[in-house]
């Protein structure tokens, strides 16, 4: 290994011969020559194609983190037997498929596993009983058909087939009913002008909430994305991928193509999206329109050219970020959460607040995006019981263990985001792999504060502005794990605390 390559160095992008970017591409099989490689961490880099087979032969690997890329491949062809030292395996939100190879049982040291957002089928090998409760819950959506190892009897298969046929018939009847009812309705629903686009095949239409200066039709939206080509993909997550679409010169939108299998039925989807279409706030991404059918669903948003906060944090290692900018972004997102939690009717929980879901315009105004994981709360309900959603590292402990989420869970994720913004660590930083299982940026920052070393939280590339301004952000970040967090802290209090430090 080159002498300048220090594993403990916080800025790997400064290593000789290393270039950091998010331009995508494929991994080369040359990686197989790094026989002593311990940490492979390349999340959210738009890497596509299959992983080189040489990776699975690197016996020293302890961490594999490739979350949020466009990686494909059949896991039934992967031999895990050489990865006996592996502690963290994060393959979430890619395009992997197939059953997990039985050799996975050789990974005896595995403590963190994330397979969500893929199309993995079949049972998980018996290595899982050693894992903590949170990863096991997160695997529920990746277990495919959920069939146990003994299989199903022919009689059970017949019952499943008959039940599926009945459900399918009912679904068709419901779809036809709502389609016929919608055709009779006025083009104005709940105070929103619904402008049907010229259909391609007689029953397809685009619902428009806001005009953009040119007509938006199903055809020109699809054509502007290049028929959803990877060249125009600007991000991907658990509910689908987002594409840049230039409708005409000077008019660009963002199109989020949803994974139909993970969405509600069309009638329920229509009801919830039309509710979101009424929401207006300067720090929430604007929903322009949508399309929904049993085979295709996508949302059309305004396009923000400043990229995501995820990219800004990643580039922070090479550029100085002013404290005034940190303060402004913190206030923008706190204001957006306060609006969703307190001023919306019905109230809305985001449930996946993280840097990649925060977008920036050309003036670096921050807007909260991606309500795909949101659940609407009626009346004065303060929590909802549900399956675990969200992203590892940003999910509040109480939420992960008890599956009960409230607006406090969003505030916890917001605090984690602030710590990432002012430090040189990520929520699940690779340098935490040597610590106890479950060690996150919150534990790291709390330890420094307890030892009187809180100033070490600040990244050297966060400069300018006032010390009080930075203190406001870091104090809110610290609050996420103090005793007041889940019982008392809310977004309004966080917002006021940051504002107080800005003067």
N, C-alpha and C positions, 0 to 999 in steps of 0.2 A: 504494500500500500504506500502511496506517495506520502512523504513526510508532512506535507501541508494538509493532508486529510485527517482531521481529528474528529473522532466519533462524538466527543463531548462539545464540539464547537456548535454554537446556536445557529450559525449562518453557513449552511452547506453550499449555498450558491456562490460563495467566495472561494471555494476550493479551485485549485489549478485544474483546468481542463473541464470544469463543470459549468454548464449554462442552464439557467432556469427559465422556462417559458411555459405557456399553456396552449401551444399551437397544435397539439395532437400528434398523430403519427402512430407508429408501431414500435414495440420493444424489439431490439435486436437480440439474436441468440448469443451475441458476444457476452451478454451478462452472465452466461454460464462459466466464464473464465474467472469471475470474482469468487473464488472458492471460500474466502473468509467473510463474505458478505453476511451481516447479521440483520440489518434493517432495510427493507425495500418499501419505501413510503412514497407513493405517487398518486394521491387522491385528487380527483377533480382536475385532471389534465387532458381530458378529451382523447385519451389513448384508445385506439380501436384495434380490431383484429384479435387473433388468439395470442395468448401468452406463449413465449418460447418454452419448449419442453425442458430446456436446460435449467429453468428456474426451480423445478421440482427436484432437481438433483443437488441443490446447494445445501449441504448438510449443516452449515452453521447458521442458517436463517432462524431468527427468533421472532421477527415481525414482518408480515406481509399485509400492506394496507394499500389497496387499489380501488377504494370506494369511489363511486360517482364517475366512472369512465364509460367507454363504449365497448368493453372487452367481451368477446364472444368465446364459445368453446363448450365442449361436452365434458363435464366433471367426471363422468364414468370412465374417461380415458386417462385421468390424472392419477399417477402413482404417488401417494403421500408418504410412502414408507421411509424415505430419506429425511423427512422433516421431523425428526424425533425431538429437536430442541425448540420447535415452534411454540410460541406463547400467544401470539395475536394473529388471527386470520380474519381480515376484513375485506370481503368480496362484494359488499353491498352495492345495490343499484348499478349493476352492469347488465349484460345480456347473456349470462351463463345459463346452461340448461343441462338436462340429464340427471342421472342419479349419482350420489356421492360414492366414490370407489371405496371398497371395503378396507383398503390399506389406510383409510383415514383413522382407523382405530390405533395406528401406531403413534399418533400425535398425543402422547400421554401428558405432555406439559402444557397443552392448550388451555388457556384461561379466558380468552376473549374470542368470540366467534360471531360474525355478522354475515348472513347470507340473504338478507331481505332485498326485495326489489329485483329478483332474478326469476327464472322459470325452472327452478330445481325441483325434481320429483323424487318420490320415494322416501323411505325412512332415513333418519340420521343414524350412523353407526354408533356403537355402544360407548364411544368415548365421552358422549355428552353428559352422563350423570355426574361427572366431576365439575361441570361448569356451574356458575352462579345462576340464580333465578332470572336475572334480567336478560342475558343472552338467550336462555331457553324460551322465554316469551317471545322474543324478537324473531325466533325461528318459525313461529306458527304459520306465517304466510309463505314460507319457503319450503314447506314439507310436501308440496305437491298434493298427491291424492290422499296422503295420510294413512295408507293401508299399513296394517301391522305386519310383522315379519312372518306370521303364520299364514297370511293371505286370507281371502274370503272364499266362502263356500259357493258352489253354483247357485244355490237357492238365494243367498245374499246378493249375488250379482243380478239375479232376475228381479229381486225387489228394488234394487238401486235403479235398474233400467226402467222398470215400470214407473217408479216415482219420478225419475228424470223426464220421462215422456209426458206425464201429467203436468209437471211444472212447466215444461216447454209449451204445451198447448195453452195453459193458463196465461203464460207470458205473451204469447201471440195474440190472444184475445184482448188482453189489457192494452197492448201496444196499438192494436187496431182501434179500440175504443177511444183512447186518448188522442190518437191521430185524427179520427173523424170529429171528435169534439173540438179540437184545436182549429180545424178547418172552418168551423162555424163561428168561432170567436172573432171578435173585432181585432184589428191589428194593433190596438192599444190595450196593454195588459198592465194593471197595477201602476198606472201613470208612466209607463215606459213605452216609447214608440218602437214597435217591432217592425222592421223593414225586411220583408222576405226577399231573398236574392233570386235571380232567375235559376230555376232548378236544373240540374244536369239530367235527371232521369224522371222528373215529374213529382218526386216526393222529397227532395232535398232542399233545404233553405238555410240561410245564415240569419241569425237573430242579431240585430244591431242595437246597441244602447246609446252610442255616441258617434256622430259623423266625424270623418277624418278629412273631408274635402274631396274625396273621390268615391265612387261606388265600391262597396266591398261585396264580392260575390264568392260563392263556393269555389268557382273555377279560378278566379284570379288570385285568391289566397293560396290555393294549392300550387298554382303555377309559380307564384312568387317565392315559395319555399323550395322550389326545384323538386316538387313531389316529395318533400321531406327528406332531401338528400343530406348526408352527414356533413357536406361542405358548408351548409347553412346552419348546422346545429350549434347553438351557443350555450347550451347547458342541459343537464339531465338529472333526474331525481327519481324518487320512488313512484311517482304517479305519472311519469312520462318525460319527454324531451321537449326543449324549447328551441324554436327556429327563427332566424331573422328573415323577414319577408319584405322586400322593397316593392310595394304595390305600384308606385309610379315614381318618377324622379322627385326626390325631396320628401316623399311620404313612405316611411318605413314603420312596420309594426312587428311585434313579437307574437309568434303563434305557438302555444303550448299544446302539443298533441298528447292526449291522455291515453293511458293504458285502459282500454274499455273493460277488460276483465276485472279491474280493481275498482271500477266506479259503480255507483248505484244504477238502478234502472233508469230509462229515459225520463219517465214522468217525474220521479223524485229528483233527478238531476236537473231537469228544467226548473222545478220549483226553487231549489236552492240557488242555482246560478242567477235566476231573475232577482232573487233577494240581494245577492252580491252586486248585481248590476245597478242597484239604487244607491250603493255606497259611494260617497265622494269625500275625499280627504287629500290634502296636498302631499302627505307622506305615505299614501297607499297607491300602489300601481293601479292605473286606470284600466278597468275592464271595458273594452270597446264592443265586444260581441262574442258570439259562440256558435258552434254547430254541434248537434247531438243526434245520433242515430244508433241503433243497436250495434252497428259495425264500425262506427267512426265518431270520435268526439274530440273537439279541440276548442281552445279559448283564444281570443285575440286581445292582446294588451297593447298599450302604448310602448314603444321601443325607447329604452334609455341607453344612450351611447356611452355612458361612463363605466360600463361593466358592472361587476358585482363587488361587494365588500370583501368577498373571498379573494378576489384577484388583488385588491388594494392591500390586504393584509399580507399576501404572498410577496408582493412587490416591495413591501415596507423594508425588507432586508437590503434592498438596493437604493432606496430613496428615503429622504427624511419626510415624515408626516408631521405637520404642525399640530400643536395641541388645540388650536382653535378649530381645526378640521375635526379632530377627535371629539371635541365638545359638541360641535354642530351635528355630527352624525349621531352621537348619543342622544341628543335632544330630539332629533327627527324621529328616531325609532321609538323612543319613550312616548312621544306624542301620538304616534300611530297606534301603539298598543293601548294607550289610555282611551283613545277614541273607540277602538274595537271592543274593549272591555266595558266601558261605561256609557258611551253615547250612542252606540248602535242599538237598534230595535229590530230583531232580537240581538242580544249580545253575541259576540263571536270570539271563540278561542282559536288562536293560530295553530298551536301545538307543534310547530317545527321552526321556531325562530333560530336562525343560524346565519353566518355571513353570506353563504351562497344564495340565500333567499332575501337578501337586502341589495337592491339595485341602486345605481347612482346615475344622475343625469349629467349633462355637460358642465354644470356648475357644482357638481358633487353634492347635490341635495339627495338625501337618502330616502328611498321608498321601500316599504315592506311588500313582498310579493308572495305568491304561491299559497293560496288558501285551500289547496287540495286536501290537506289533512284537517281542515277546520271542522268543528261541530258547532251548530247553532244552538244557543241556549234560550229557552223561552222564559219570559217573566223574570223572576228574581232568583232563579237557580244559581248556585255558586259553584257547583261541580257536576261532573258527569262521569259515570263509570264506564270504562271502555277498554279495549285492548291497547297494548302499548304501541304508540306511534311516535314519530320523531326520530332523532339521530343520536347515536351513541355519543356521550360526552356533553351533550346539551340537555339531556333529559333529567329532570329533577329526581333525586333519589326516592322521595315519597311516591312520585308518579310511577317510577319503574317497578317498585316493590308492591304497591297496593293497587295499581291500575286505576287510580282515582286522580283525575286532572281538574284543575281549576285555573283561574287567571294567574295564580301564583306560579304555576309551572312555566308560563310564558315569561314571567319576570325572572325566574331562575335562568332560563336560556338566554335572556337579555344580558344578565350579569356575566355569564360565561363569555358571551360575545364581546363585552367591554374588556374583560381581562385579555382576550386574544388581541384586541385592538391596541392596547397600550404595552403589551409585553412581546417577547420574541418566542412565545410558546403557543402551541395549538391546544385545542380542548383535550385531545388524546395524543399528546406529543410523543414521537418515537423515543425521546429520551426518558419517558416514564416507564418504559418496558421493564427496566431493572427493578422497579419498585413493586410494592404489593399489588395484587390484583384489584382493579377498581380505582387506581390512582389517576387523578385527572388534574387539569389546570387549577381547579378550585382548591384541591388539597395542597398543591404546590404553593399557590399564593397565600393560603391560610398559614402554612408552615413558616414562610418567610415573615409574615406579619407577626406571628407569635414569637419568633426569635428576634424581633426588632430589626429586621432587614427588609422592610416593606419597599424601600427605594429600589431594591434589586428587581422588583416586578417590572419597572419601566424599561422598555427597549431603548437602546442608545439612539435609534433612528426616529424616536418620537421627540421632537424638539419644538422650540418656539412657544409663544403664548405665555401663560402664567402658571406657576406651580399650583395655585389654588384651583385653576381650571382642571388640571390633571388630577388633583386630589379628589375632586367631585366624581370623576369617572371611576377611579380606583376604589373609592369608598363604596360606591354602589356595587361594583364588582365583588368586593369583599363581603358585602351583605348577603350574597346568595348562599353562603354556608354558615353564617352566624345564626344564633338561636332565633332571631326575629324573622328569618327568611320566610318560611312557609305560613307562619301564623299572622304576620303583620305587614311585611313588605308588599307594596303594590306598585303598579307602574306610575301612578300619580305621585306617590312619595319619591320614587326614584327620579322622576322628572324634576320635581321641586329641589331635590338635593343637588342635582347637577347645575340647575339654574342658579342656586345660591352661591356656588363656587365660581361662577363666571364673572362676578362683579368685583 
